[in-house]
């Protein structure tokens, strides 16, 4: 059974993770205690032999060998080799989990697009979703030891109800040298096409949606098969294993506490027990054990995937969805907040403090602009620059003052091209839209001449542009 401790770490508190160190099932102690006992036993045997059974000359030779081994163990790149290897395996483990075939999306499509309340419609829906479950059982049976022990033969699958006797005969009559998990998917497609001809599937769009979901389901089955087929290269696993075991084999000799004498000043303290060497063994060998456990998550370790439970859940939920829940809807009613503009669900006493917390409106919501003349002038200059950049190029040649909206259509209709109507724009207005070119009202030449006679100061030259803009 998969070990879950999610609730234990829901909140960060004092010694929260420390409480997990005392659990045995699924722990590193359970994985490593045998190797740890072997390492301590071998180290103790060498230590006792060196201290009590070697002569003086033999001790000198042993001390030279121990010193040499201690210096050379630093040449083995343990952190790099193990770190990259475990990272690769963890990514592979997570990808296998995300590609376990689940019928949830497919059963929703089958329930909503394969119609019929009669026995024929019910049989179509149940058979379609049973074929999808059968394909997942066949692929899990070929990669998971738990499922293989539960369904060691096709007879057990027939007995469990995933396959009928006629389907078993048809399945066995189709010869192939490869895994035949895909055969139920082909049965699914043929049965869906037959349902389309009968009108149970009402249009080709629904049939296409059904086929797309089936292809996603089949792709996950195929990917699991390839993960089981194509393993991490054996040479890489061998390199990591040899590196770890050879490192600690040399540590058995190189980390011995030697008798204090000239030339061994660093060994003046004799602890008997190599505490830091044991910690190093616990970390590095434990790292290797983690990779060993999750390199194939379809075994029977404590943290391997619960494939049998997944099979039970998938079959039960999928049949419930396509059969009992088909067109079985609760009556529609007005919700509790029908006459309220803002819905506010109630809080319990345990969550009452959350009511007083303000809603997040943005990290810059509480910023306030500093009132200063320099900042105001800077904002006005930026606005004028933006306004000038938005003004069409033709108006700059005609020296139109602060008029970003000139109708080119009006300019084309004017006889002399001298009088062009302009829309007065307030640059400080927030409703300014420079793209409103069609809202400009043309001014006739006769009206502009009459206005020029009444206001000669506004047109100092024959080619001046009229600035009398109608209010729009």
Wavefront OBJ file of the C-alpha trace (Angstrom):
o trace
v 0.000 0.000 0.000
v 1.262 3.455 -0.904
v 2.483 5.340 2.155
v 0.796 8.745 2.439
v 1.799 11.394 4.961
v 0.305 14.443 3.269
v -1.917 15.351 6.211
v 1.061 15.263 8.575
v 2.829 18.003 6.612
v -0.235 20.116 5.778
v 0.972 22.853 8.133
v 4.559 23.867 8.821
v 5.230 23.636 12.532
v 8.028 22.956 14.978
v 9.614 19.532 14.397
v 7.004 18.747 11.750
v 9.303 16.645 9.607
v 11.067 15.192 12.632
v 7.957 13.243 13.568
v 8.145 11.429 10.256
v 11.566 10.020 11.146
v 10.033 7.488 13.527
v 7.876 5.740 10.938
v 9.034 2.313 9.791
v 6.855 1.326 6.841
v 8.071 2.957 3.672
v 11.080 4.467 5.474
v 14.727 4.542 4.481
v 15.526 2.427 7.533
v 13.483 -0.446 6.174
v 15.263 -0.218 2.838
v 18.793 0.198 4.137
v 19.112 -1.600 7.441
v 20.522 -4.828 5.979
v 23.288 -3.078 4.031
v 23.948 -0.881 7.063
v 24.433 -3.916 9.317
v 26.788 -5.525 6.773
v 28.887 -2.362 6.537
v 29.179 -1.993 10.327
v 30.056 -5.680 10.711
v 32.828 -5.571 8.111
v 34.217 -2.356 9.557
v 34.234 -3.866 13.055
v 35.994 -7.025 11.851
v 38.774 -5.022 10.203
v 39.116 -2.756 13.235
v 39.416 -5.676 15.677
v 41.866 -7.457 13.381
v 44.047 -4.370 13.105
v 44.059 -3.681 16.820
v 44.548 -7.182 18.253
v 45.746 -9.667 15.634
v 48.368 -7.862 13.526
v 52.033 -7.606 14.326
v 53.872 -4.294 14.418
v 55.154 -4.671 10.847
v 51.722 -5.709 9.600
v 50.144 -2.714 11.315
v 52.523 -0.386 9.495
v 51.572 -1.936 6.168
v 47.875 -1.694 7.036
v 48.292 1.939 8.067
v 49.973 2.803 4.768
v 47.212 1.100 2.831
v 44.543 2.846 4.920
v 46.133 6.249 4.348
v 46.337 5.647 0.622
v 42.692 4.510 0.383
v 41.488 7.499 2.383
v 43.193 9.932 0.012
v 42.073 8.227 -3.182
v 38.378 7.933 -2.309
v 37.958 11.646 -2.980
v 38.531 10.916 -6.682
v 35.200 9.091 -7.012
v 32.523 11.703 -8.011
v 29.770 10.339 -5.833
v 27.535 13.425 -5.646
v 27.581 14.049 -9.387
v 26.984 10.440 -10.435
v 24.240 9.765 -7.900
v 22.530 13.156 -8.237
v 22.125 12.964 -12.000
v 21.020 9.336 -11.861
v 18.373 9.855 -9.182
v 17.034 12.966 -10.964
v 16.606 10.967 -14.156
v 14.786 8.173 -12.350
v 12.458 10.525 -10.440
v 11.398 12.211 -13.693
v 10.801 8.820 -15.264
v 8.779 7.716 -12.223
v 6.530 10.776 -12.344
v 5.947 10.418 -16.087
v 4.837 6.832 -15.598
v 2.381 7.929 -12.947
v 0.851 10.649 -15.122
v 0.412 8.166 -17.975
v -1.577 5.555 -16.070
v -4.723 5.092 -18.225
v -7.814 6.408 -16.459
v -11.265 6.237 -18.119
v -12.646 9.444 -16.592
v -12.622 11.623 -19.699
v -13.670 8.784 -21.973
v -16.621 7.739 -19.802
v -17.976 11.304 -19.777
v -17.865 11.412 -23.576
v -19.513 7.985 -23.884
v -22.253 8.939 -21.434
v -23.066 12.190 -23.239
v -22.810 11.073 -26.876
v -24.007 7.448 -27.062
v -27.764 7.756 -26.701
v -30.579 5.353 -25.984
v -32.501 4.492 -22.840
v -33.395 1.033 -24.156
v -31.398 -2.129 -23.599
v -29.447 -1.692 -26.842
v -28.236 1.779 -25.894
v -27.296 0.644 -22.413
v -25.384 -2.336 -23.814
v -23.500 -0.101 -26.245
v -22.326 2.274 -23.514
v -21.314 -0.472 -21.097
v -19.506 -2.447 -23.787
v -17.588 0.577 -25.034
v -16.319 1.517 -21.598
v -15.599 -2.140 -20.767
v -13.328 -2.366 -23.817
v -11.406 0.661 -22.566
v -10.981 -0.931 -19.134
v -9.958 -4.218 -20.727
v -7.128 -2.558 -22.635
v -5.804 -0.972 -19.440
v -6.023 -4.305 -17.590
v -4.100 -6.054 -20.356
v -1.311 -3.492 -20.327
v -1.074 -3.363 -16.523
v -1.048 -7.152 -16.426
v 2.024 -7.147 -18.650
v 4.023 -4.594 -16.630
v 2.819 -4.883 -13.018
v 3.657 -7.879 -10.843
v 0.626 -7.224 -8.621
v -1.812 -7.297 -11.534
v -0.069 -10.299 -13.079
v -0.516 -12.241 -9.834
v -4.175 -11.232 -9.749
v -4.840 -12.105 -13.422
v -2.244 -14.741 -14.363
v -4.243 -15.884 -17.421
v -7.029 -14.762 -19.721
v -9.364 -17.097 -17.892
v -9.037 -14.975 -14.758
v -9.829 -11.861 -16.809
v -12.960 -13.562 -18.190
v -13.939 -14.613 -14.686
v -13.496 -11.046 -13.456
v -15.931 -9.786 -16.118
v -13.570 -7.704 -18.238
v -13.924 -10.098 -21.193
v -16.576 -12.535 -22.392
v -15.908 -16.060 -23.575
v -16.620 -15.119 -27.195
v -14.280 -12.150 -26.941
v -11.592 -14.420 -25.513
v -11.918 -16.773 -28.490
v -11.738 -13.844 -30.885
v -8.764 -12.425 -28.972
v -6.834 -15.710 -29.043
v -7.618 -16.315 -32.722
v -5.823 -13.096 -33.686
v -2.173 -14.112 -33.793
v 0.570 -11.574 -33.134
v 4.129 -11.804 -31.871
v 3.634 -8.646 -29.829
v 1.487 -7.528 -26.936
v -2.165 -7.439 -27.974
v -3.430 -4.836 -25.517
v -4.579 -2.720 -28.469
v -7.209 -5.211 -29.718
v -9.988 -3.941 -27.372
v -9.311 -0.411 -28.654
v -9.982 -1.597 -32.216
v -13.171 -3.289 -31.027
v -14.127 0.049 -29.470
v -13.705 1.921 -32.766
v -15.714 -0.631 -34.761
v -18.519 -0.623 -32.211
v -18.568 3.181 -32.177
v -18.846 3.237 -35.977
v -21.757 0.792 -35.754
v -23.442 3.008 -33.160
v -23.051 5.953 -35.546
v -24.795 4.045 -38.323
v -27.644 3.167 -35.984
v -28.051 6.813 -34.998
v -27.005 6.222 -31.409
v -24.216 8.738 -32.027
v -26.047 11.620 -33.650
v -23.323 13.370 -35.653
v -19.751 13.009 -36.841
v -18.519 15.634 -34.387
v -19.547 13.444 -31.466
v -17.929 10.427 -33.113
v -14.706 12.397 -33.620
v -14.714 13.475 -29.973
v -15.192 9.850 -28.927
v -12.290 8.722 -31.112
v -10.007 11.459 -29.794
v -10.586 10.420 -26.190
v -10.022 6.782 -27.067
v -6.750 7.647 -28.794
v -5.552 9.472 -25.679
v -6.421 6.427 -23.600
v -4.627 4.106 -26.018
v -1.581 6.405 -26.164
v -1.158 6.174 -22.397
v -1.327 2.386 -22.552
v 1.274 2.410 -25.302
v 3.554 4.742 -23.384
v 3.438 2.542 -20.279
v 4.358 -0.446 -22.430
v 7.350 1.411 -23.860
v 8.474 2.567 -20.423
v 8.490 -1.074 -19.388
v 10.247 -2.111 -22.580
v 12.902 0.616 -22.780
v 14.681 0.865 -19.437
v 17.395 3.246 -18.349
v 20.593 1.981 -20.016
v 22.063 -0.840 -17.977
v 25.571 0.605 -18.224
v 24.454 3.724 -16.371
v 22.903 1.695 -13.562
v 26.056 -0.434 -13.362
v 28.310 2.625 -13.208
v 26.329 4.133 -10.331
v 26.164 0.856 -8.404
v 29.874 0.137 -8.824
v 30.755 3.702 -7.819
v 28.760 3.489 -4.568
v 29.894 0.027 -3.493
v 33.537 0.565 -4.423
v 33.583 3.885 -2.556
v 32.416 2.286 0.673
v 34.610 -0.770 0.148
v 37.634 1.518 0.235
v 36.101 3.412 3.172
v 36.175 0.165 5.189
v 39.971 0.405 5.164
v 40.607 4.102 4.645
v 38.314 5.320 7.437
v 39.842 3.091 10.148
v 41.151 4.827 13.250
v 44.909 4.214 13.358
v 47.123 4.022 16.425
v 48.675 7.383 17.357
v 52.290 7.613 16.273
v 54.621 9.916 14.383
v 53.169 10.788 11.004
v 49.569 10.237 12.051
v 48.916 13.351 14.070
v 45.393 13.638 12.676
v 44.494 10.298 14.274
v 45.390 11.186 17.825
v 41.741 10.732 18.859
v 40.395 7.208 18.631
v 36.586 7.141 18.454
v 36.280 3.451 17.571
v 32.973 4.198 15.815
v 33.271 6.183 12.516
v 30.252 8.427 13.009
v 30.686 10.603 9.919
v 31.526 7.620 7.729
v 28.307 5.935 8.827
v 26.353 9.089 8.067
v 27.968 9.247 4.657
v 27.016 5.633 4.041
v 23.467 6.355 5.148
v 23.137 9.283 2.735
v 24.819 7.862 -0.355
v 23.575 4.290 -0.039
v 20.124 5.611 0.868
v 20.161 7.702 -2.288
v 20.923 4.590 -4.303
v 18.123 2.708 -2.535
v 15.640 5.438 -3.443
v 16.553 4.989 -7.106
v 16.301 1.229 -6.712
v 12.785 1.490 -5.316
v 11.233 3.882 -7.844
v 13.040 2.779 -11.000
v 10.083 0.416 -11.532
v 6.999 1.650 -9.642
v 4.878 -1.296 -10.792
v 6.345 -3.757 -8.322
v 5.360 -4.625 -4.779
v 7.354 -2.131 -2.730
v 5.707 0.021 -0.094
v 5.551 3.085 -2.344
v 4.784 1.384 -5.652
v 1.571 2.196 -7.473
v -1.621 0.552 -6.251
v -2.518 -0.871 -9.655
v -5.112 -3.367 -8.401
v -6.981 -0.632 -6.555
v -6.859 1.509 -9.692
v -8.413 -1.307 -11.729
v -11.237 -1.717 -9.212
v -11.880 2.003 -9.079
v -11.827 2.479 -12.862
v -14.317 -0.307 -13.553
v -16.745 0.752 -10.852
v -16.685 4.468 -11.673
v -16.913 3.985 -15.434
v -19.923 1.651 -15.259
v -21.616 4.030 -12.834
v -21.036 6.947 -15.181
v -22.265 5.405 -18.438
v -25.163 3.371 -17.010
v -26.729 4.501 -13.745
v -25.992 8.167 -14.329
v -27.116 8.260 -17.977
v -29.933 10.824 -18.243
v -30.321 10.546 -14.484
v -30.248 14.202 -13.552
v -31.466 15.851 -10.369
v -34.230 18.445 -10.857
v -33.054 21.975 -11.504
v -33.806 24.508 -8.811
v -32.957 28.094 -8.064
v -29.757 28.270 -6.142
v -29.482 29.809 -2.704
v -28.121 33.102 -4.075
v -30.715 33.539 -6.829
v -31.908 36.936 -5.612
v -28.563 38.187 -4.351
v -26.166 40.257 -6.391
v -23.081 38.970 -4.619
v -22.809 35.400 -3.377
v -21.175 35.031 0.014
v -20.982 31.454 1.324
v -21.021 31.169 5.120
v -17.973 30.475 7.257
v -17.728 28.147 10.215
v -16.329 29.211 13.556
v -13.026 27.566 12.705
v -12.665 29.760 9.595
v -14.271 32.974 10.892
v -10.944 34.815 10.989
v -10.672 34.628 7.206
v -13.648 36.974 6.839
v -11.624 39.895 8.174
v -8.824 39.411 5.692
v -9.094 41.846 2.754
v -9.232 40.456 -0.753
v -6.122 40.721 -2.866
v -6.582 43.435 -5.498
v -3.061 43.681 -6.873
v 0.366 44.471 -5.535
v 0.191 48.145 -6.677
v -3.367 48.795 -5.469
v -2.310 50.798 -2.392
v 0.265 52.969 -4.184
v -0.322 56.750 -4.075
v 1.077 59.267 -6.569
v 3.127 62.016 -4.929
v 1.737 65.484 -5.681
v 4.600 67.598 -6.963
v 4.898 70.248 -9.741
v 7.858 68.469 -11.316
v 5.934 65.202 -11.569
v 2.873 66.987 -12.967
v 4.918 68.719 -15.696
v 6.550 65.421 -16.557
v 3.147 63.740 -16.945
v 1.904 66.642 -19.148
v 4.979 66.436 -21.371
v 4.569 62.695 -21.762
v 0.890 63.185 -22.654
v 1.712 65.837 -25.281
v 4.412 63.628 -26.768
v 2.030 60.684 -26.930
v -0.629 62.933 -28.507
v 1.803 64.174 -31.130
v 2.868 60.644 -31.998
v -0.779 59.659 -32.461
v -1.485 62.611 -34.808
v -1.541 61.587 -38.511
v 1.414 62.659 -40.592
v -0.671 64.809 -42.955
v -1.861 67.079 -40.137
v 1.727 67.906 -39.220
v 2.398 69.184 -42.737
v -0.791 71.256 -42.582
v 0.214 72.643 -39.143
v -2.963 71.535 -37.429
v -2.683 72.364 -33.766
v -3.500 69.527 -31.344
v -5.782 67.679 -33.777
v -5.090 63.970 -33.806
v -8.310 63.053 -35.665
v -8.384 64.285 -39.268
v -10.819 62.668 -41.681
v -8.952 61.726 -44.831
v -12.300 61.181 -46.532
v -13.291 64.800 -45.823
v -9.914 65.951 -47.050
v -10.501 64.162 -50.323
v -13.953 65.675 -50.808
v -12.837 69.292 -50.219
v -12.261 71.330 -53.381
v -9.180 73.256 -52.503
v -7.960 71.051 -49.747
v -7.635 74.147 -47.621
v -10.519 73.705 -45.213
v -10.192 70.460 -43.281
v -12.507 69.783 -40.400
v -10.850 68.879 -37.147
v -12.148 67.397 -33.944
v -11.241 69.218 -30.795
v -9.547 66.776 -28.448
v -8.809 67.256 -24.827
v -5.531 65.518 -24.130
v -6.350 65.260 -20.468
v -9.628 63.449 -21.118
v -9.655 59.772 -20.336
v -12.214 59.109 -23.107
v -9.865 60.176 -25.884
v -9.899 57.698 -28.764
v -7.679 58.684 -31.704
v -9.268 56.139 -34.023
v -12.636 57.946 -34.300
v -11.890 59.361 -37.764
v -15.349 58.928 -39.198
v -16.975 61.148 -36.543
v -15.504 64.357 -38.041
v -18.144 66.567 -39.654
v -17.055 68.309 -42.908
v -17.275 72.105 -43.137
v -18.426 73.701 -46.384
v -16.270 76.353 -48.006
v -19.134 78.892 -48.017
v -19.739 78.487 -44.304
v -16.077 78.824 -43.570
v -15.800 81.990 -45.667
v -18.716 83.561 -43.794
v -17.138 82.670 -40.500
v -13.818 84.093 -41.668
v -15.500 87.426 -42.428
v -16.904 87.640 -38.918
v -13.628 86.500 -37.322
v -10.753 87.787 -39.457
v -8.250 87.397 -36.659
v -8.416 83.619 -36.785
v -7.372 83.379 -40.474
v -4.406 85.487 -41.288
v -3.660 83.888 -44.687
v -5.727 82.578 -47.630
v -4.520 79.038 -47.002
v -5.271 78.984 -43.311
v -7.298 76.122 -41.904
v -10.526 76.832 -40.158
v -10.375 76.142 -36.442
v -14.105 76.383 -35.830
v -14.892 72.827 -34.964
v -18.491 71.761 -34.342
v -19.220 70.130 -31.040
v -19.765 66.395 -31.539
l 1 2 3 4 5 6 7 8 9 10 11 12 13 14 15 16 17 18 19 20 21 22 23 24 25 26 27 28 29 30 31 32 33 34 35 36 37 38 39 40 41 42 43 44 45 46 47 48 49 50 51 52 53 54 55 56 57 58 59 60 61 62 63 64 65 66 67 68 69 70 71 72 73 74 75 76 77 78 79 80 81 82 83 84 85 86 87 88 89 90 91 92 93 94 95 96 97 98 99 100 101 102 103 104 105 106 107 108 109 110 111 112 113 114 115 116 117 118 119 120 121 122 123 124 125 126 127 128 129 130 131 132 133 134 135 136 137 138 139 140 141 142 143 144 145 146 147 148 149 150 151 152 153 154 155 156 157 158 159 160 161 162 163 164 165 166 167 168 169 170 171 172 173 174 175 176 177 178 179 180 181 182 183 184 185 186 187 188 189 190 191 192 193 194 195 196 197 198 199 200 201 202 203 204 205 206 207 208 209 210 211 212 213 214 215 216 217 218 219 220 221 222 223 224 225 226 227 228 229 230 231 232 233 234 235 236 237 238 239 240 241 242 243 244 245 246 247 248 249 250 251 252 253 254 255 256 257 258 259 260 261 262 263 264 265 266 267 268 269 270 271 272 273 274 275 276 277 278 279 280 281 282 283 284 285 286 287 288 289 290 291 292 293 294 295 296 297 298 299 300 301 302 303 304 305 306 307 308 309 310 311 312 313 314 315 316 317 318 319 320 321 322 323 324 325 326 327 328 329 330 331 332 333 334 335 336 337 338 339 340 341 342 343 344 345 346 347 348 349 350 351 352 353 354 355 356 357 358 359 360 361 362 363 364 365 366 367 368 369 370 371 372 373 374 375 376 377 378 379 380 381 382 383 384 385 386 387 388 389 390 391 392 393 394 395 396 397 398 399 400 401 402 403 404 405 406 407 408 409 410 411 412 413 414 415 416 417 418 419 420 421 422 423 424 425 426 427 428 429 430 431 432 433 434 435 436 437 438 439 440 441 442 443 444 445 446 447 448 449 450 451 452 453 454 455 456 457 458 459 460 461 462 463 464 465 466 467 468 469 470 471 472
